[in-house]
């Protein structure tokens, strides 16, 4: 009788695993089995204990995923009740050829744009905070040597400590480990350096900072496709890049250049974020597409990469980062913070999916 029950339980466990792994991941739109999830199932007298380990942080969608699992399992014969636990174990993604991954950083993600003025730095800091809110250990590197903005956005002017006179401790702000040339100079002091000095400073900031066991290091890139961008793409083990654009045609032209640059150096583009997508009048609620409509969606479709999300043109986002209180940190339950967190989940899931499939840069298809 015991042997027969064990065989029944084994068969039921396999049935349960198959049912769960066929569930669509809300952050990818693909079955869980396609994304590298790890599943443990235990069944005792009709009680099913499920432990799903995702390869990316997803605290904001835990309730939805738990509900999907429960709804799938409850109708199965032999199951009386279901207990679901969901956690994450962030995987380290592959890096471009010839690069050696950093020992204390699993994934370096470059946040880039082809031009200035599209809200790249604001997006970078809120994206980093969103990843942390989803359950990851996150760092933020300000790679804009000429125009560092992260100290102001994080509300910190702390000078980094150096325990040995050679390396620096990251500056902690809102739970993020951060580093910027802005912590080392006065805010109004211009960096009158030529290209080689700038790229050398960037490499030092990256390698001489004592990052502590990061799942993600978000790099706020300077705009354009010059020395700093090429140095980061060619000499730093970058796992993926995110392109920030507005719907405006002139912004999209430069965003395409940035995307093509990453293609040439074999860094996968994880997706497009459309900033300043629409404006909602605070008085009457009228919706207006000030910078055009659908530009990010067209760019994503042209290059066969996901549109991770769209953010509104909202003065609170600007006011909050200008005052050193980024939106995700100070209004974590607000609608804009939820958009940032959804984008962060999709981006992290995309990176984990590429790692699980062994893909690198997605095939680009340009349509006329």
KOLMAR-981844 format. One record per residue (C-alpha): residue number from 1; residue in one letter; z, x, y. Coordinates in Angstrom, 1 decimal, padded with zeros to 4 digits. Layout:
# KOLMAR-981844
<NUM; A; <Z; X; Y>>
...
# end
This chain:
# KOLMAR-981844
<1; X; <000.0; 000.0; 000.0>>
<2; X; <000.9; 002.8; 002.4>>
<3; X; <-002.4; 004.6; 001.7>>
<4; X; <-004.3; 001.4; 002.2>>
<5; X; <-002.6; 000.8; 005.6>>
<6; X; <-003.3; 004.3; 006.7>>
<7; X; <-007.0; 003.9; 005.9>>
<8; X; <-007.0; 000.6; 007.9>>
<9; X; <-005.3; 002.3; 010.8>>
<10; X; <-007.8; 005.2; 010.7>>
<11; X; <-010.7; 002.8; 010.8>>
<12; X; <-009.1; 000.8; 013.6>>
<13; X; <-008.5; 004.0; 015.6>>
<14; X; <-012.2; 004.9; 015.3>>
<15; X; <-013.2; 001.4; 016.4>>
<16; X; <-010.8; 001.6; 019.4>>
<17; X; <-012.1; 005.0; 020.4>>
<18; X; <-015.7; 003.9; 020.2>>
<19; X; <-015.0; 000.8; 022.3>>
<20; X; <-013.2; 002.8; 025.0>>
<21; X; <-015.8; 005.6; 025.2>>
<22; X; <-018.5; 003.0; 025.7>>
<23; X; <-016.8; 001.6; 028.8>>
<24; X; <-018.5; 002.3; 032.1>>
<25; X; <-016.7; 004.7; 034.3>>
<26; X; <-016.5; 003.0; 037.7>>
<27; X; <-016.9; 006.4; 039.4>>
<28; X; <-020.1; 007.4; 037.7>>
<29; X; <-021.7; 004.2; 036.4>>
<30; X; <-022.1; 006.0; 033.0>>
<31; X; <-020.2; 005.5; 029.8>>
<32; X; <-016.9; 007.5; 029.6>>
<33; X; <-018.3; 009.4; 026.6>>
<34; X; <-021.0; 010.9; 028.9>>
<35; X; <-018.5; 012.4; 031.4>>
<36; X; <-016.3; 014.7; 029.3>>
<37; X; <-013.3; 012.5; 029.0>>
<38; X; <-010.7; 013.3; 026.3>>
<39; X; <-009.2; 010.4; 024.4>>
<40; X; <-006.1; 010.1; 022.2>>
<41; X; <-005.3; 006.9; 020.3>>
<42; X; <-002.3; 006.0; 018.2>>
<43; X; <-001.8; 002.7; 016.4>>
<44; X; <001.4; 001.5; 014.8>>
<45; X; <001.9; -002.1; 013.6>>
<46; X; <-000.7; -003.5; 016.0>>
<47; X; <000.6; -001.6; 019.0>>
<48; X; <-002.1; 000.6; 020.5>>
<49; X; <-001.2; 003.6; 022.7>>
<50; X; <-004.1; 005.0; 024.6>>
<51; X; <-004.1; 008.3; 026.5>>
<52; X; <-007.3; 008.9; 028.5>>
<53; X; <-007.6; 012.3; 030.1>>
<54; X; <-010.3; 012.5; 032.8>>
<55; X; <-011.9; 015.8; 033.8>>
<56; X; <-011.6; 014.8; 037.5>>
<57; X; <-008.9; 013.2; 039.7>>
<58; X; <-009.1; 009.4; 040.0>>
<59; X; <-005.6; 008.0; 040.9>>
<60; X; <-007.3; 005.4; 043.1>>
<61; X; <-009.2; 003.8; 040.2>>
<62; X; <-006.5; 004.0; 037.5>>
<63; X; <-005.6; 000.3; 037.7>>
<64; X; <-009.3; -000.7; 037.4>>
<65; X; <-009.9; 001.6; 034.4>>
<66; X; <-006.7; 000.4; 032.7>>
<67; X; <-007.8; -003.2; 033.1>>
<68; X; <-011.2; -002.4; 031.6>>
<69; X; <-009.7; -000.7; 028.6>>
<70; X; <-007.2; -003.5; 028.0>>
<71; X; <-009.9; -006.2; 028.3>>
<72; X; <-012.1; -004.4; 025.8>>
<73; X; <-009.3; -003.8; 023.2>>
<74; X; <-007.3; -007.0; 023.2>>
<75; X; <-010.0; -009.1; 021.4>>
<76; X; <-010.2; -006.7; 018.5>>
<77; X; <-008.6; -007.9; 015.3>>
<78; X; <-005.4; -006.1; 014.4>>
<79; X; <-004.4; -005.3; 017.9>>
<80; X; <-001.3; -007.1; 019.3>>
<81; X; <-000.6; -005.2; 022.5>>
<82; X; <-002.1; -002.2; 024.4>>
<83; X; <-000.4; 000.5; 026.4>>
<84; X; <-002.7; 002.7; 028.5>>
<85; X; <-002.0; 006.0; 030.1>>
<86; X; <-004.6; 007.7; 032.3>>
<87; X; <-004.2; 011.3; 033.6>>
<88; X; <-006.5; 014.1; 034.7>>
<89; X; <-007.2; 017.7; 033.8>>
<90; X; <-009.7; 019.0; 036.3>>
<91; X; <-012.3; 021.2; 034.6>>
<92; X; <-013.9; 024.3; 036.2>>
<93; X; <-017.6; 023.7; 036.8>>
<94; X; <-020.2; 026.4; 036.2>>
<95; X; <-021.2; 028.6; 039.1>>
<96; X; <-024.5; 030.1; 040.1>>
<97; X; <-025.9; 033.0; 038.1>>
<98; X; <-024.1; 036.3; 038.3>>
<99; X; <-021.0; 035.1; 040.1>>
<100; X; <-017.5; 035.6; 038.7>>
<101; X; <-015.2; 032.5; 039.1>>
<102; X; <-012.1; 033.0; 041.1>>
<103; X; <-008.9; 033.2; 039.0>>
<104; X; <-006.9; 030.8; 041.1>>
<105; X; <-009.7; 028.4; 042.1>>
<106; X; <-011.4; 026.1; 039.5>>
<107; X; <-014.1; 024.7; 041.8>>
<108; X; <-015.5; 025.8; 045.2>>
<109; X; <-017.3; 022.9; 047.0>>
<110; X; <-019.3; 023.6; 050.1>>
<111; X; <-019.5; 020.8; 052.7>>
<112; X; <-022.7; 021.5; 054.7>>
<113; X; <-025.1; 020.0; 057.2>>
<114; X; <-028.4; 021.2; 058.6>>
<115; X; <-027.2; 020.7; 062.2>>
<116; X; <-024.1; 020.2; 064.3>>
<117; X; <-022.7; 017.0; 065.6>>
<118; X; <-022.9; 015.0; 062.4>>
<119; X; <-019.2; 015.0; 061.7>>
<120; X; <-019.2; 017.6; 059.0>>
<121; X; <-015.8; 019.2; 059.7>>
<122; X; <-014.2; 015.8; 060.1>>
<123; X; <-015.6; 014.8; 056.7>>
<124; X; <-014.6; 018.1; 055.1>>
<125; X; <-010.9; 017.8; 056.1>>
<126; X; <-010.7; 014.1; 055.1>>
<127; X; <-012.6; 014.8; 051.8>>
<128; X; <-010.1; 017.5; 051.0>>
<129; X; <-007.2; 015.2; 051.7>>
<130; X; <-008.8; 012.5; 049.6>>
<131; X; <-009.1; 014.8; 046.6>>
<132; X; <-005.4; 015.6; 047.0>>
<133; X; <-004.6; 011.9; 047.3>>
<134; X; <-006.5; 011.3; 044.0>>
<135; X; <-004.2; 013.8; 042.3>>
<136; X; <-005.8; 017.3; 042.6>>
<137; X; <-004.5; 020.6; 044.0>>
<138; X; <-006.7; 021.3; 047.0>>
<139; X; <-007.4; 024.0; 049.5>>
<140; X; <-009.6; 024.0; 052.6>>
<141; X; <-011.4; 027.1; 053.9>>
<142; X; <-012.8; 026.9; 057.5>>
<143; X; <-016.0; 029.0; 057.2>>
<144; X; <-017.1; 028.4; 060.8>>
<145; X; <-016.2; 031.8; 062.2>>
<146; X; <-017.7; 031.1; 065.6>>
<147; X; <-016.3; 027.6; 066.0>>
<148; X; <-013.3; 027.1; 063.8>>
<149; X; <-012.0; 023.5; 064.1>>
<150; X; <-009.7; 023.0; 061.1>>
<151; X; <-006.5; 024.3; 062.8>>
<152; X; <-006.9; 021.6; 065.5>>
<153; X; <-007.8; 019.0; 062.9>>
<154; X; <-004.9; 019.8; 060.7>>
<155; X; <-002.5; 020.0; 063.7>>
<156; X; <-001.4; 023.6; 062.8>>
<157; X; <-001.4; 026.8; 064.8>>
<158; X; <000.8; 028.7; 062.3>>
<159; X; <000.0; 032.3; 061.8>>
<160; X; <-000.5; 033.2; 058.1>>
<161; X; <002.2; 035.2; 056.5>>
<162; X; <001.3; 038.5; 054.8>>
<163; X; <003.8; 039.6; 052.2>>
<164; X; <002.0; 042.9; 051.5>>
<165; X; <000.1; 043.7; 054.7>>
<166; X; <-003.2; 043.1; 052.9>>
<167; X; <-003.4; 039.5; 051.7>>
<168; X; <-002.4; 036.3; 053.4>>
<169; X; <-000.6; 033.2; 052.3>>
<170; X; <-002.5; 030.0; 053.0>>
<171; X; <-001.2; 027.8; 055.8>>
<172; X; <000.2; 024.5; 054.3>>
<173; X; <-000.8; 021.3; 056.1>>
<174; X; <-000.5; 017.8; 054.7>>
<175; X; <-000.2; 019.2; 051.3>>
<176; X; <-003.4; 021.3; 051.6>>
<177; X; <-003.6; 025.1; 051.3>>
<178; X; <-005.7; 026.1; 054.3>>
<179; X; <-007.2; 029.2; 055.9>>
<180; X; <-009.2; 029.7; 059.1>>
<181; X; <-010.1; 032.5; 061.5>>
<182; X; <-008.6; 030.0; 064.0>>
<183; X; <-005.1; 030.8; 062.6>>
<184; X; <-005.6; 034.5; 063.6>>
<185; X; <-007.0; 034.1; 067.1>>
<186; X; <-006.3; 032.0; 070.2>>
<187; X; <-008.1; 028.7; 070.3>>
<188; X; <-010.1; 029.7; 073.4>>
<189; X; <-011.0; 033.2; 072.3>>
<190; X; <-014.7; 033.5; 071.5>>
<191; X; <-015.9; 035.4; 068.4>>
<192; X; <-018.6; 037.7; 069.9>>
<193; X; <-019.7; 039.1; 066.5>>
<194; X; <-023.0; 039.9; 064.9>>
<195; X; <-024.0; 038.4; 061.6>>
<196; X; <-022.7; 041.2; 059.3>>
<197; X; <-019.2; 041.0; 060.9>>
<198; X; <-019.1; 037.3; 060.5>>
<199; X; <-020.1; 037.3; 056.8>>
<200; X; <-017.6; 040.1; 056.2>>
<201; X; <-014.8; 038.0; 057.8>>
<202; X; <-015.7; 035.0; 055.7>>
<203; X; <-015.5; 037.0; 052.5>>
<204; X; <-012.2; 038.4; 053.5>>
<205; X; <-010.8; 035.0; 054.4>>
<206; X; <-011.8; 033.8; 050.9>>
<207; X; <-010.8; 036.7; 048.8>>
<208; X; <-007.7; 037.9; 050.7>>
<209; X; <-006.0; 034.5; 050.8>>
<210; X; <-003.5; 033.9; 048.0>>
<211; X; <-004.8; 030.6; 046.8>>
<212; X; <-002.3; 029.0; 044.4>>
<213; X; <-003.9; 027.3; 041.3>>
<214; X; <-006.4; 025.1; 043.1>>
<215; X; <-008.5; 022.5; 041.4>>
<216; X; <-010.8; 022.4; 044.4>>
<217; X; <-011.4; 024.6; 047.4>>
<218; X; <-013.4; 022.7; 050.0>>
<219; X; <-015.3; 025.0; 052.3>>
<220; X; <-016.2; 023.6; 055.7>>
<221; X; <-019.5; 025.4; 056.3>>
<222; X; <-021.0; 026.1; 059.8>>
<223; X; <-024.1; 024.1; 060.6>>
<224; X; <-027.5; 025.5; 059.7>>
<225; X; <-028.9; 027.8; 057.1>>
<226; X; <-028.2; 031.3; 058.5>>
<227; X; <-026.2; 034.3; 057.4>>
<228; X; <-022.9; 032.7; 056.6>>
<229; X; <-024.5; 029.9; 054.6>>
<230; X; <-026.6; 032.3; 052.6>>
<231; X; <-023.6; 034.7; 052.0>>
<232; X; <-021.5; 031.8; 050.7>>
<233; X; <-024.3; 030.6; 048.5>>
<234; X; <-025.2; 034.0; 047.1>>
<235; X; <-021.9; 035.9; 046.9>>
<236; X; <-019.3; 033.2; 046.3>>
<237; X; <-018.9; 031.3; 043.0>>
<238; X; <-019.8; 027.9; 044.4>>
<239; X; <-019.7; 025.0; 041.9>>
<240; X; <-021.5; 022.5; 044.1>>
<241; X; <-022.4; 021.4; 047.6>>
<242; X; <-022.2; 018.1; 049.6>>
<243; X; <-024.7; 017.4; 052.4>>
<244; X; <-023.5; 015.5; 055.5>>
<245; X; <-026.0; 013.6; 057.6>>
<246; X; <-026.4; 010.7; 059.9>>
<247; X; <-029.1; 008.0; 059.4>>
<248; X; <-031.0; 009.5; 062.4>>
<249; X; <-034.4; 011.0; 061.5>>
<250; X; <-033.7; 014.3; 063.4>>
<251; X; <-030.5; 014.8; 061.4>>
<252; X; <-032.3; 014.0; 058.1>>
<253; X; <-034.9; 016.7; 058.8>>
<254; X; <-032.2; 019.4; 059.1>>
<255; X; <-030.2; 018.0; 056.1>>
<256; X; <-033.3; 018.4; 054.0>>
<257; X; <-033.4; 022.1; 054.9>>
<258; X; <-029.8; 022.5; 053.9>>
<259; X; <-030.4; 020.8; 050.6>>
<260; X; <-033.4; 023.0; 049.9>>
<261; X; <-031.4; 026.1; 050.7>>
<262; X; <-028.9; 025.3; 048.0>>
<263; X; <-031.7; 024.6; 045.6>>
<264; X; <-033.1; 028.0; 046.1>>
<265; X; <-029.8; 029.7; 045.3>>
<266; X; <-029.1; 027.5; 042.3>>
<267; X; <-026.1; 025.6; 043.7>>
<268; X; <-026.1; 022.0; 042.6>>
<269; X; <-026.0; 019.4; 045.3>>
<270; X; <-023.4; 016.8; 044.3>>
<271; X; <-024.5; 014.2; 046.7>>
<272; X; <-025.2; 013.0; 050.2>>
<273; X; <-022.6; 011.5; 052.6>>
<274; X; <-024.0; 009.4; 055.4>>
<275; X; <-021.7; 009.6; 058.4>>
<276; X; <-021.8; 007.3; 061.5>>
<277; X; <-023.7; 004.8; 059.3>>
<278; X; <-022.9; 001.7; 061.4>>
<279; X; <-020.7; 000.6; 064.2>>
<280; X; <-018.5; -002.5; 064.2>>
<281; X; <-017.6; -003.8; 067.7>>
<282; X; <-013.8; -003.9; 068.0>>
<283; X; <-014.0; -006.9; 070.3>>
<284; X; <-016.6; -009.2; 068.6>>
<285; X; <-017.2; -007.7; 065.2>>
<286; X; <-021.0; -007.3; 065.8>>
<287; X; <-022.5; -004.7; 063.4>>
<288; X; <-025.0; -002.3; 064.9>>
<289; X; <-026.8; 000.7; 063.3>>
<290; X; <-026.8; 002.9; 066.3>>
<291; X; <-028.3; 006.0; 064.6>>
<292; X; <-030.7; 004.1; 062.4>>
<293; X; <-030.4; 002.5; 059.0>>
<294; X; <-030.8; 003.7; 055.4>>
<295; X; <-031.5; 007.4; 056.2>>
<296; X; <-029.0; 008.8; 053.7>>
<297; X; <-030.2; 006.5; 051.0>>
<298; X; <-033.8; 007.6; 051.5>>
<299; X; <-032.8; 011.3; 051.5>>
<300; X; <-030.8; 010.8; 048.3>>
<301; X; <-033.7; 009.0; 046.6>>
<302; X; <-036.3; 011.6; 047.7>>
<303; X; <-034.2; 014.5; 046.2>>
<304; X; <-032.8; 012.7; 043.2>>
<305; X; <-029.2; 013.1; 044.1>>
<306; X; <-026.5; 010.4; 044.6>>
<307; X; <-025.6; 008.8; 047.9>>
<308; X; <-021.8; 009.3; 047.5>>
<309; X; <-021.0; 006.9; 050.3>>
<310; X; <-021.4; 005.9; 054.0>>
<311; X; <-018.8; 006.1; 056.7>>
<312; X; <-018.7; 004.0; 059.9>>
<313; X; <-018.9; 005.2; 063.5>>
<314; X; <-015.2; 004.5; 064.3>>
<315; X; <-013.3; 006.0; 067.2>>
<316; X; <-010.1; 006.1; 065.2>>
<317; X; <-011.6; 008.8; 063.0>>
<318; X; <-012.4; 011.0; 066.0>>
<319; X; <-009.1; 010.3; 067.7>>
<320; X; <-007.0; 011.1; 064.7>>
<321; X; <-008.7; 014.5; 063.9>>
<322; X; <-008.6; 015.4; 067.6>>
<323; X; <-004.9; 014.9; 067.6>>
<324; X; <-004.3; 016.8; 064.4>>
<325; X; <-003.7; 013.7; 062.2>>
<326; X; <-006.7; 013.2; 059.9>>
<327; X; <-007.3; 009.6; 058.8>>
<328; X; <-006.6; 010.0; 055.1>>
<329; X; <-003.2; 011.6; 055.9>>
<330; X; <-002.0; 009.2; 058.6>>
<331; X; <-003.5; 005.9; 057.4>>
<332; X; <-003.7; 006.4; 053.6>>
<333; X; <-003.9; 002.7; 052.8>>
<334; X; <-006.5; 001.9; 055.5>>
<335; X; <-010.1; 000.9; 054.8>>
<336; X; <-011.6; 004.2; 056.0>>
<337; X; <-009.2; 006.3; 053.9>>
<338; X; <-010.3; 004.2; 050.9>>
<339; X; <-013.9; 005.0; 051.6>>
<340; X; <-013.1; 008.7; 051.8>>
<341; X; <-011.2; 008.5; 048.5>>
<342; X; <-014.0; 006.6; 046.8>>
<343; X; <-016.4; 009.3; 047.9>>
<344; X; <-014.0; 012.0; 046.6>>
<345; X; <-013.8; 010.4; 043.2>>
<346; X; <-017.6; 010.1; 042.9>>
<347; X; <-018.1; 013.7; 044.0>>
<348; X; <-015.5; 015.1; 041.6>>
<349; X; <-016.9; 012.9; 038.8>>
<350; X; <-020.4; 014.1; 039.5>>
<351; X; <-019.3; 017.7; 039.3>>
<352; X; <-017.4; 017.1; 036.0>>
<353; X; <-020.4; 015.3; 034.6>>
<354; X; <-022.7; 018.3; 035.4>>
<355; X; <-020.1; 020.5; 033.7>>
<356; X; <-020.0; 018.3; 030.6>>
<357; X; <-023.8; 018.1; 030.3>>
<358; X; <-024.4; 021.8; 031.0>>
<359; X; <-026.8; 020.8; 033.9>>
<360; X; <-027.0; 022.9; 037.0>>
<361; X; <-029.2; 022.0; 039.9>>
<362; X; <-030.8; 018.5; 039.4>>
<363; X; <-034.5; 018.3; 039.3>>
<364; X; <-035.8; 017.5; 042.7>>
<365; X; <-038.6; 014.9; 043.0>>
<366; X; <-040.2; 014.6; 046.5>>
<367; X; <-042.0; 011.3; 047.0>>
<368; X; <-044.5; 010.7; 049.8>>
# end
